[in-house]
Amino acid sequence: MSGTPTTTESSTDKNVKVILAKDKMAASVVIQQPPSGEAPPSVDSIISSLNAAGVVFGINEDLIRSSINEKKYDQPIKIADGTVPEKGHPSTFEYNFETEKSMKPVEDDQGKIDYRAINFIQNAAEGDVLVVKTPPTAGEPGKNILGEEVLGTVGRDIPFKNGKNTKISEDGAKLIATASGAIVILNDKVWVNDITPINGDLDFNVGNINTKGSVRISGNIKAGFSLEIDGDLEVNGNVENSNIKVKGNIFIKGGLIGEGNGKVFADGDITFKFAESQHITAGGSIFAGDEMINCQIKAGNKVELRSKVGKIVGGHIIAQNEVKTAFLGSDAGITTHVTIITETPSEQEITKVNQEIKRLNEDGEKIKKALLGMYKLQMENRLPESQEETLKKLEAFNETLPGNLERLEAHRKLLLEEEEKKEKEKEKKSIIVTNMIYPGVKASFGNVYKEFLDEEGRCEMTLDINHVVISPYTESN
């Protein structure tokens, strides 16, 4: 931005006015129409006027010449621009362990996924350096129209997000484990948890589990058992109908199978080979290898079938940003519903806050009217004793109302600022099918939907105001 312009009279030509931007990053000239019989200012004359005003950098001589030739009189013409300084790069972090992005599953000749070779729960020893931080860089300097250097700004210094059993080194450059255990990363926050190993199945020999830390199960989780932990969960086998609640991430090397009674929840991501007739909810993303059959799925970010032959058949898949699969539905026409949530969590919270502000204001008006009536009766000594306690409660509500409204308005302001920031960084919401959509599929973006009565090939679906747009899909989309 160039700031508020200022006019300078430092001109060597009476028919030329030079206008400098307040931040000295731009300059304009106004060429006054010359009196009859007089020639317009020359290019050299205008440059001399600019130089006299201190403008020595970024002058566009071609634009000066064309402005004279086109007789652009009595109007400001931006004729010089400074070089805008660049902002430096923000802090970056190097993780000394595998993150979700680097844990790539193995795909066989048929395009199916094998998770067996991946070690999801990774161990750390006390003193291990978990993350190394590179500080932000200084931005490249620019130059203003006066020829002065303008310093670039330093990139954003992003702090470590560290949890329990970790510490930041004295120089602020490393995140170090202060105990031995399992590395947990959720929303870029890193901590170290104790590991509870279960050698074999989670069954009657073990019982239900409710514990701190992470859990690694070498066998299966049998039907009817529950597990609640505050770290990560790794299961080497399958998960039958169970109740699982995890604060970290879940990695199941086999699949989730049952009759529709299983419930699996994680604050982070959930990864598995296949799932059938399960309720699965993740605060982050849900990744499957081969298939999801008749499942109720909900993800705070995206749902992705990673296999080239991955398929979603039946059930209802809900995601905040993206659903991606090779096949959607089946040639048998099984009803399959996929939904992209168009309202963000912040927007949902804003709606709730607005409703609460409206309710309090409406209640406040009702209470004011009630208080006026009761005060009148009190002044006339006609207020029944039975209503005196009610009067005190109404007065208490009326006294706290302004403070409650103020807090809600402050919370609403923060939510709006957060939503504005997210809007600028928002990713495209889409449903991607890399092979085939079958009849019986319903694709929704909020309340706007498209029902498929015929087969549709490789495509991407997005929302355009009030209808679903289907376009060709390429990996570069």
C-alpha positions as CSV (number, residue, x, y, z in Angstrom):
1,M,0.0,0.0,0.0
2,S,1.3,3.4,-0.9
3,G,-0.4,5.4,2.0
4,T,-1.9,8.8,1.8
5,P,-0.4,10.9,-1.0
6,T,1.2,14.3,-0.3
7,T,1.8,17.1,-2.8
8,T,5.2,18.8,-3.2
9,E,5.8,22.1,-4.9
10,S,9.4,21.2,-5.5
11,S,9.0,21.3,-9.3
12,T,11.2,22.9,-11.9
13,D,8.2,23.4,-14.2
14,K,5.2,25.4,-13.2
15,N,3.0,23.1,-15.3
16,V,4.1,20.0,-13.4
17,K,3.1,19.0,-9.9
18,V,4.7,16.0,-8.2
19,I,2.7,14.0,-5.7
20,L,4.6,11.6,-3.3
21,A,2.9,8.8,-1.5
22,K,3.2,9.0,2.3
23,D,5.3,5.9,2.5
24,K,7.6,7.1,-0.4
25,M,6.9,4.0,-2.4
26,A,5.2,5.7,-5.3
27,A,5.1,9.1,-7.0
28,S,2.6,10.6,-9.4
29,V,2.6,13.8,-11.5
30,V,-0.1,16.1,-12.6
31,I,0.6,17.7,-16.0
32,Q,-1.4,20.9,-16.2
33,Q,-2.8,21.8,-19.6
34,P,-0.4,24.4,-21.0
35,P,-1.7,27.8,-22.0
36,S,-2.7,28.3,-25.6
37,G,0.4,28.6,-27.8
38,E,2.7,27.0,-25.2
39,A,4.3,23.5,-25.6
40,P,3.6,20.9,-23.0
41,P,6.4,20.0,-20.6
42,S,9.1,17.7,-22.0
43,V,10.2,14.3,-20.7
44,D,13.4,15.9,-19.3
45,S,11.4,18.7,-17.7
46,I,9.1,16.2,-15.9
47,I,12.1,14.1,-14.8
48,S,13.8,17.2,-13.5
49,S,10.6,18.0,-11.5
50,L,10.6,14.5,-10.1
51,N,14.3,14.8,-9.2
52,A,13.7,18.1,-7.6
53,A,11.1,16.5,-5.4
54,G,13.7,13.8,-4.4
55,V,12.3,11.1,-6.8
56,V,15.3,9.2,-8.3
57,F,14.3,5.6,-8.4
58,G,11.6,3.6,-10.3
59,I,10.7,6.4,-12.8
60,N,8.9,5.1,-15.9
61,E,10.1,7.3,-18.8
62,D,8.0,5.5,-21.3
63,L,4.8,6.3,-19.3
64,I,5.9,9.9,-19.1
65,R,6.4,10.1,-22.9
66,S,3.0,8.4,-23.6
67,S,1.2,10.7,-21.2
68,I,2.6,13.8,-22.9
69,N,1.7,12.4,-26.4
70,E,-1.8,11.4,-25.3
71,K,-2.3,14.8,-23.6
72,K,-3.2,13.4,-20.2
73,Y,-3.6,16.7,-18.5
74,D,-5.0,17.7,-15.1
75,Q,-5.0,14.2,-13.7
76,P,-2.6,12.3,-11.4
77,I,-0.5,9.7,-13.3
78,K,1.5,7.2,-11.2
79,I,4.9,7.6,-12.8
80,A,7.4,6.0,-10.3
81,D,7.2,2.8,-8.1
82,G,9.6,1.7,-5.4
83,T,10.5,-2.0,-5.0
84,V,8.4,-3.5,-2.3
85,P,10.5,-5.4,0.4
86,E,9.8,-9.1,0.8
87,K,8.8,-10.8,3.9
88,G,11.1,-13.6,5.1
89,H,10.1,-17.2,5.4
90,P,8.5,-18.4,8.7
91,S,10.1,-20.9,11.0
92,T,10.3,-24.4,9.7
93,F,10.5,-27.7,11.6
94,E,12.3,-30.9,10.9
95,Y,10.8,-34.0,12.6
96,N,13.3,-36.8,13.5
97,F,10.5,-39.4,13.3
98,E,8.0,-40.4,10.7
99,T,4.9,-38.2,10.4
100,E,1.6,-39.1,8.7
101,K,2.8,-37.5,5.5
102,S,5.8,-39.8,5.3
103,M,4.2,-43.0,6.3
104,K,3.4,-44.4,2.9
105,P,1.6,-47.8,2.7
106,V,2.8,-50.5,0.4
107,E,0.6,-51.3,-2.6
108,D,0.5,-54.8,-4.2
109,D,0.1,-55.8,-7.9
110,Q,-3.7,-55.6,-7.6
111,G,-3.5,-52.0,-6.2
112,K,-4.5,-53.1,-2.7
113,I,-2.9,-51.6,0.4
114,D,-0.7,-53.4,2.9
115,Y,-0.1,-51.6,6.2
116,R,1.7,-54.5,7.9
117,A,5.2,-53.0,7.3
118,I,4.5,-49.7,8.9
119,N,5.4,-49.1,12.6
120,F,2.8,-46.6,13.6
121,I,3.8,-46.1,17.3
122,Q,7.4,-44.9,17.3
123,N,9.5,-44.9,20.4
124,A,11.6,-42.2,21.9
125,A,14.3,-42.4,24.5
126,E,14.8,-39.8,27.2
127,G,17.1,-37.1,25.7
128,D,16.2,-37.8,22.1
129,V,15.9,-34.7,19.9
130,L,12.4,-35.0,18.4
131,V,12.1,-31.8,16.4
132,V,14.7,-29.3,15.1
133,K,13.6,-25.7,14.4
134,T,15.0,-23.5,11.8
135,P,14.5,-19.8,12.7
136,P,12.6,-17.4,10.4
137,T,14.6,-15.7,7.7
138,A,15.0,-12.0,7.1
139,G,13.1,-10.6,4.1
140,E,14.8,-9.2,1.0
141,P,15.1,-5.4,1.2
142,G,13.3,-3.1,-1.2
143,K,14.0,0.5,-2.3
144,N,11.7,3.5,-2.2
145,I,11.4,6.2,-4.9
146,L,13.9,8.4,-3.0
147,G,16.5,5.6,-3.6
148,E,16.5,4.7,0.1
149,E,16.7,1.0,1.1
150,V,13.5,-0.3,2.8
151,L,14.2,-3.3,5.1
152,G,12.3,-6.5,4.6
153,T,10.4,-7.9,7.5
154,V,11.5,-11.0,9.3
155,G,9.2,-14.1,8.7
156,R,6.8,-15.2,11.4
157,D,8.5,-17.0,14.3
158,I,6.4,-20.0,14.9
159,P,6.8,-21.4,18.5
160,F,7.1,-25.1,19.3
161,K,3.9,-26.9,20.2
162,N,5.1,-29.2,22.9
163,G,3.2,-31.4,25.3
164,K,4.1,-33.6,28.3
165,N,7.4,-35.3,28.6
166,T,9.1,-32.9,26.2
167,K,11.1,-29.7,26.7
168,I,12.5,-26.9,24.5
169,S,16.3,-26.5,24.5
170,E,17.9,-23.4,26.0
171,D,18.7,-22.0,22.5
172,G,15.1,-22.6,21.5
173,A,16.1,-24.7,18.5
174,K,15.3,-28.3,19.6
175,L,12.4,-30.2,21.1
176,I,13.7,-32.9,23.4
177,A,12.1,-35.9,25.0
178,T,12.3,-35.8,28.8
179,A,11.0,-39.4,29.2
180,S,11.0,-42.6,27.2
181,G,7.8,-43.7,25.5
182,A,5.7,-43.3,22.4
183,I,5.9,-40.2,20.3
184,V,2.4,-38.6,19.7
185,I,1.8,-35.8,17.3
186,L,-1.6,-34.2,16.9
187,N,-2.3,-30.8,15.3
188,D,1.5,-30.3,15.1
189,K,1.8,-30.7,18.9
190,V,4.4,-33.3,20.0
191,W,4.5,-35.2,23.2
192,V,5.8,-38.5,24.6
193,N,3.5,-41.0,26.3
194,D,3.9,-44.2,28.1
195,I,3.3,-47.3,26.0
196,T,1.1,-50.1,27.2
197,P,1.8,-53.3,25.2
198,I,-0.8,-56.0,24.9
199,N,0.7,-59.2,23.6
200,G,-2.2,-61.0,21.9
201,D,-5.9,-60.0,21.7
202,L,-7.9,-57.6,23.7
203,D,-10.4,-60.1,25.0
204,F,-11.7,-61.6,28.3
205,N,-8.1,-62.3,29.3
206,V,-7.4,-58.6,29.3
207,G,-10.7,-56.8,29.7
208,N,-11.7,-53.2,29.0
209,I,-8.9,-50.7,29.0
210,N,-9.0,-47.1,30.3
211,T,-5.5,-45.8,30.7
212,K,-3.0,-42.9,30.2
213,G,-0.5,-43.1,27.4
214,S,-0.4,-45.1,24.1
215,V,-1.4,-48.7,23.6
216,R,0.0,-51.2,21.1
217,I,-2.0,-54.4,20.6
218,S,-0.3,-57.2,18.8
219,G,-3.5,-59.1,18.1
220,N,-7.1,-58.2,17.6
221,I,-9.7,-56.2,19.6
222,K,-12.6,-58.6,20.1
223,A,-16.3,-57.7,20.0
224,G,-17.9,-56.1,23.0
225,F,-14.8,-54.6,24.6
226,S,-14.0,-50.9,25.2
227,L,-10.8,-49.0,25.1
228,E,-10.2,-45.3,26.2
229,I,-6.7,-43.8,26.1
230,D,-5.2,-40.3,25.8
231,G,-2.3,-41.3,23.4
232,D,-2.2,-43.2,20.2
233,L,-3.6,-46.7,19.5
234,E,-1.9,-49.3,17.2
235,V,-3.7,-52.6,16.4
236,N,-1.8,-55.2,14.5
237,G,-4.9,-57.2,13.6
238,N,-8.6,-56.4,13.2
239,V,-11.1,-54.6,15.3
240,E,-14.6,-56.2,15.9
241,N,-17.6,-54.4,17.2
242,S,-16.0,-52.3,20.0
243,N,-16.2,-48.9,21.7
244,I,-12.9,-47.1,21.2
245,K,-12.1,-43.5,22.2
246,V,-8.6,-42.1,21.6
247,K,-7.2,-38.6,22.1
248,G,-4.4,-39.2,19.7
249,N,-4.4,-41.1,16.4
250,I,-5.5,-44.7,15.6
251,F,-3.7,-47.0,13.2
252,I,-5.3,-50.4,12.5
253,K,-3.2,-52.7,10.2
254,G,-6.2,-54.9,9.5
255,G,-9.8,-53.8,9.3
256,L,-12.9,-52.9,11.3
257,I,-15.7,-55.5,11.0
258,G,-19.0,-56.0,12.7
259,E,-22.8,-55.7,12.5
260,G,-23.1,-51.9,12.9
261,N,-22.6,-51.7,16.7
262,G,-18.9,-50.7,16.7
263,K,-18.0,-47.1,17.5
264,V,-14.5,-45.7,16.9
265,F,-13.5,-42.1,17.8
266,A,-10.2,-40.3,17.7
267,D,-9.3,-36.6,18.1
268,G,-6.6,-37.1,15.5
269,D,-6.5,-39.2,12.4
270,I,-7.7,-42.8,11.9
271,T,-6.0,-45.2,9.4
272,F,-7.1,-48.8,8.6
273,K,-7.1,-51.3,5.7
274,F,-10.9,-51.7,5.4
275,A,-14.1,-51.2,7.3
276,E,-17.6,-52.8,7.2
277,S,-20.7,-51.7,9.1
278,Q,-18.9,-49.4,11.6
279,H,-19.4,-45.9,13.0
280,I,-16.0,-44.1,12.7
281,T,-15.4,-40.5,13.7
282,A,-12.1,-38.5,13.5
283,G,-11.3,-34.9,14.5
284,G,-8.7,-35.0,11.7
285,S,-8.7,-37.3,8.6
286,I,-9.7,-40.8,7.9
287,F,-7.5,-43.0,5.6
288,A,-8.5,-46.4,4.4
289,G,-6.6,-48.8,2.2
290,D,-9.2,-50.8,0.2
291,E,-12.8,-50.3,1.1
292,M,-15.5,-48.8,3.3
293,I,-18.8,-50.9,3.1
294,N,-22.0,-49.7,4.8
295,C,-20.2,-47.4,7.3
296,Q,-21.1,-44.2,9.0
297,I,-18.0,-42.0,8.6
298,K,-17.3,-38.5,9.8
299,A,-14.0,-36.6,9.5
300,G,-13.0,-33.1,10.6
301,N,-10.7,-32.8,7.5
302,K,-10.9,-35.4,4.7
303,V,-11.7,-39.1,3.9
304,E,-9.4,-40.8,1.5
305,L,-9.3,-44.3,0.0
306,R,-5.6,-44.8,-0.8
307,S,-5.8,-47.8,-3.0
308,K,-6.1,-47.6,-6.8
309,V,-9.1,-49.9,-6.4
310,G,-10.4,-48.4,-3.3
311,K,-14.2,-48.2,-3.0
312,I,-17.0,-46.7,-0.9
313,V,-20.2,-48.7,-1.0
314,G,-23.3,-47.9,1.0
315,G,-23.5,-45.9,4.3
316,H,-22.9,-42.2,4.7
317,I,-19.5,-40.5,4.5
318,I,-19.2,-37.0,5.9
319,A,-16.1,-34.8,5.7
320,Q,-15.3,-31.1,6.2
321,N,-13.1,-30.7,3.1
322,E,-12.6,-33.7,0.8
323,V,-13.6,-37.2,0.0
324,K,-11.4,-39.2,-2.4
325,T,-11.9,-42.7,-3.7
326,A,-11.4,-44.8,-6.9
327,F,-15.0,-46.2,-6.9
328,L,-18.1,-44.6,-5.4
329,G,-21.2,-46.9,-5.0
330,S,-21.6,-50.2,-6.8
331,D,-23.0,-51.7,-10.0
332,A,-25.8,-53.1,-7.8
333,G,-27.1,-49.5,-7.3
334,I,-26.6,-49.6,-3.5
335,T,-27.6,-46.3,-1.9
336,T,-24.3,-44.4,-1.1
337,H,-24.3,-40.9,0.4
338,V,-21.3,-38.6,0.5
339,T,-21.5,-35.2,2.2
340,I,-19.1,-32.3,2.3
341,I,-19.8,-29.9,5.2
342,T,-20.1,-26.4,3.8
343,E,-20.2,-24.7,7.2
344,T,-17.0,-24.6,9.2
345,P,-16.8,-25.3,13.0
346,S,-16.2,-21.6,13.5
347,E,-19.3,-20.7,11.5
348,Q,-21.3,-23.2,13.5
349,E,-20.0,-21.7,16.8
350,I,-20.8,-18.1,15.5
351,T,-24.4,-19.2,14.8
352,K,-24.7,-20.5,18.4
353,V,-23.2,-17.3,19.8
354,N,-25.5,-15.2,17.7
355,Q,-28.5,-17.2,18.9
356,E,-27.4,-16.8,22.5
357,I,-26.9,-13.1,22.1
358,K,-30.4,-12.8,20.6
359,R,-31.9,-14.9,23.4
360,L,-30.3,-12.8,26.2
361,N,-31.4,-9.6,24.5
362,E,-35.0,-10.9,24.2
363,D,-35.0,-12.2,27.8
364,G,-33.5,-8.9,28.9
365,E,-36.4,-6.9,27.4
366,K,-39.0,-9.3,29.0
367,I,-37.3,-8.9,32.4
368,K,-37.1,-5.1,32.2
369,K,-40.9,-5.1,31.6
370,A,-41.4,-7.5,34.5
371,L,-39.2,-5.4,36.8
372,L,-41.0,-2.2,35.9
373,G,-44.3,-3.8,36.9
374,M,-42.9,-5.3,40.1
375,Y,-41.2,-2.0,41.1
376,K,-44.6,-0.2,40.7
377,L,-46.3,-2.7,42.9
378,Q,-43.4,-2.4,45.4
379,M,-43.7,1.4,45.5
380,E,-47.4,1.0,46.2
381,N,-46.7,-1.6,48.9
382,R,-48.7,-4.1,46.8
383,L,-45.9,-6.6,46.0
384,P,-46.8,-10.0,47.4
385,E,-44.2,-11.6,49.7
386,S,-44.3,-14.7,47.4
387,Q,-42.8,-12.5,44.6
388,E,-40.0,-10.9,46.5
389,E,-37.6,-13.8,45.8
390,T,-38.6,-13.7,42.1
391,L,-37.8,-9.9,42.1
392,K,-34.3,-10.7,43.5
393,K,-33.6,-13.3,40.8
394,L,-34.8,-10.9,38.1
395,E,-32.6,-8.1,39.5
396,A,-29.6,-10.5,39.6
397,F,-30.1,-11.5,36.0
398,N,-30.5,-7.9,34.9
399,E,-27.3,-7.0,36.7
400,T,-25.2,-9.7,35.1
401,L,-26.8,-9.2,31.6
402,P,-24.4,-6.5,30.3
403,G,-21.3,-8.5,31.3
404,N,-22.6,-11.7,29.8
405,L,-23.4,-9.9,26.5
406,E,-20.0,-8.2,26.5
407,R,-18.3,-11.6,26.9
408,L,-20.3,-13.1,24.1
409,E,-19.6,-10.2,21.8
410,A,-15.9,-10.5,22.5
411,H,-16.0,-14.2,21.8
412,R,-18.0,-13.5,18.6
413,K,-15.4,-11.0,17.5
414,L,-12.6,-13.6,18.0
415,L,-14.5,-16.2,16.0
416,L,-15.2,-13.8,13.2
417,E,-11.5,-12.9,13.0
418,E,-10.6,-16.7,13.0
419,E,-13.1,-17.3,10.2
420,E,-11.8,-14.4,8.2
421,K,-8.3,-15.9,8.5
422,K,-9.5,-19.4,7.5
423,E,-11.4,-17.9,4.5
424,K,-8.1,-16.6,3.1
425,E,-6.4,-19.9,3.6
426,K,-9.4,-22.1,2.7
427,E,-8.8,-25.2,0.6
428,K,-11.2,-26.1,-2.2
429,K,-13.9,-28.5,-0.9
430,S,-14.4,-31.4,-3.3
431,I,-15.5,-35.0,-3.9
432,I,-13.0,-36.8,-6.1
433,V,-13.6,-40.1,-7.9
434,T,-10.6,-41.4,-9.8
435,N,-12.4,-44.3,-11.6
436,M,-16.2,-44.7,-11.5
437,I,-19.4,-43.4,-9.9
438,Y,-22.4,-45.8,-10.0
439,P,-26.1,-45.2,-9.9
440,G,-27.5,-44.8,-6.4
441,V,-24.9,-42.3,-5.2
442,K,-26.0,-39.0,-3.6
443,A,-23.3,-36.4,-3.4
444,S,-24.0,-33.4,-1.2
445,F,-22.4,-30.1,-0.3
446,G,-24.5,-29.0,2.7
447,N,-28.1,-28.9,1.5
448,V,-27.1,-28.9,-2.2
449,Y,-26.9,-32.4,-3.8
450,K,-26.6,-34.4,-6.9
451,E,-28.1,-37.9,-7.3
452,F,-26.6,-40.2,-9.9
453,L,-29.0,-42.2,-12.0
454,D,-26.3,-43.3,-14.5
455,E,-22.6,-44.1,-14.3
456,E,-20.1,-41.3,-14.3
457,G,-16.4,-41.7,-15.0
458,R,-13.3,-40.1,-13.4
459,C,-14.3,-36.6,-12.1
460,E,-14.2,-34.0,-9.4
461,M,-17.3,-32.5,-7.8
462,T,-17.3,-29.0,-6.3
463,L,-20.0,-26.5,-5.2
464,D,-20.9,-23.5,-7.2
465,I,-23.4,-21.4,-5.2
466,N,-26.5,-23.7,-5.4
467,H,-25.5,-26.5,-7.7
468,V,-23.0,-29.3,-7.8
469,V,-20.4,-28.9,-10.6
470,I,-18.9,-32.0,-12.2
471,S,-15.6,-31.5,-14.0
472,P,-12.7,-33.8,-15.3
473,Y,-10.2,-34.7,-12.6
474,T,-6.4,-34.7,-13.0
475,E,-3.9,-35.2,-10.2
476,S,-2.8,-31.6,-10.7
477,N,-6.3,-30.2,-9.9
